[in-house]
Structures are given as structure tokens and as C-alpha cells.
């Protein structure tokens, strides 16, 4: 997938934002009442929960297929994979690698673009394809 110059600038801005933990340089952080942000959603804990959603093998297979995601960028469940460079060829390669490494075969219903929009959606499809123990 070839990005246009404007798309490349948008993707770069999103990468910079991701490195800052999601805060945009133009806006100040939104203030949330302490009882909500500190009690229900402590940032470090939320990132840990999101990353615990999948194993290291999954992320190791995914990251190389995201050329616009630097090694310092945090990969979350709702990261837009297309914005970070996953194209159709990368999706096919990723599908093949996931099937081989996890010894699964994706159902035909999972072979749609929506499966490859975010790591969360892809992990859900992979989890559905894995046998329950």
C-alpha cells in the first residue's frame, strides 16, 4: 500500500502521538475526575491489561508487518493497523504466519478486512480459531 504525502504526514503525527501515550501536542490532556482516572483506569495498569490480551508471539508476528510503527510505539488493542502500514500483502503474510505458528486455520467468516483492522480484532479471530482446552 503506497501512502500519499498527506497520508504519510497523518500517519507520522499519529506515531508521535502514540509515543507520548496518546496525548496530542496541540491539545492539553482532558481532565478526568480523580475517582475515575485513578481508581478505575490507572494508565500503567490499563496498558498492561491491553497488552496482556495477546501473547508475545502474536506481537512478534504483527510488528514486522507494520512498517510505520516504530519499536518504541505502544501497540494497543485499538491501534489502526492500516494507518501503521498493514497492506493487503502484509495481511496475507500475517494470516499465513498466524496459522502456521498457532497451528490453526481461520474460518472463512474471519477472512474479511474487518479482522485486520486492529490487533484486538485480529486476536479475537485468532482466539476463536484456536481449540478450547
N, C-alpha and C positions, 0 to 999 in steps of 0.2 A: 504494500500500500504506500503510495507516494503522497507525502503531505505537501500541501500548498504552503507558501511562505506565511500567510496569515494563520493557518492551522498549526504550523510549526511554532509560531510565537505564542499561541494559546497553550499548546502542549508544554512549552518551556515554562510559562507562567504557572501552570498547574504543578509542574515538577518542583518549582521553587516553593510554592505554597505547601506542597506535601512535605518538603524538608523542614518547614517551620511548624509542622504539626497541624496543618490545615488552616493556619491563620494567614489571611491575605495582607500584603504590605500596605494596601490602600485603606483598609478598614481596621478600626480598633476591635479587639475581641468583644464579642457580645457578652454582657454581664448577665450571669445567671445567679439566682438566689443561692446562697451558700448551701442551704439544706438540700438543694437538688444537685448541684455540681459536685460538692464534696462528699455527700452521703451516698447518693445513688450512682453517680458516674465519675469516680476518680479517674482522671485521664490515663495514668500509667496502667491502672487495672483494666480499663476498657481496652486499651491496645493489647494487653496480654490476653484478654478473653477472645478478642477478634483473631489474633494470631494463633491461639490455641485451637481455633476452629479446624485448621488443617495441620498436617504434619510437615516436617522439614523437607521430605521427599517431594511433596506437591509443590512447595515454593521453589525448590531447586529445579524442577522441570519447567515451571512457569516463567521465572525471572529471565532466563536467556532469550525467551521469545518476546520480551518487552524491551525493545532497543531504546526507548525513550525514558525508561525507568532506571535511575542510577542506583548503585549499590547502597547508597545512604537513604534512599526513599523508602518510606514505610509502605508496605503492601497491605491494604485493608480489604475487608470483605466487599466493600462497595467501590473499590478502585475500578475506573472505567478502562478495561483492557485495550480497547481500540484507541483511546487517547494516548496510551503509552506504547503504541506501535504494533499491537497484535493485528496482523492482517490475515487474509484467508489461508495463505500458505502456512503461516505460523500456527493457525488454529488446527489445520490438518496434521501438522507435525506434532503439535501438543497432544491432540487426540490419540495419535498413534503411540506416543511415548507414555501417556497415562495408561492406555490399555495394556501395553507391554509391562510396565513397571508394577502395576497393581493387579495384573492378571485378571482383567475384567473385559467385558465387551459392552459398550454403551448401547442402550436401547435405541431404536430408530427415532423415538419421540425426543430423545436427548440431542439428536444431531441437527439442531437448529441454531441460528445465530444467537438467540437469547441465552443459550447455555454458555456462550463465550463472551458475555458482556462484562461480567465481574468475576473475581476469584470466588466469591460466595456462591454465585450461581453455578459455576463450574464444579466447585467442591460438592455442592448439593447433588448434582448429576452424577458425579463420581461415587458419592456415598450411596446413592440409590442403585448404582450398578454393582456395588460390592455385596458379596453374600453376607448375610447376617450370621453372626457366630452364636 
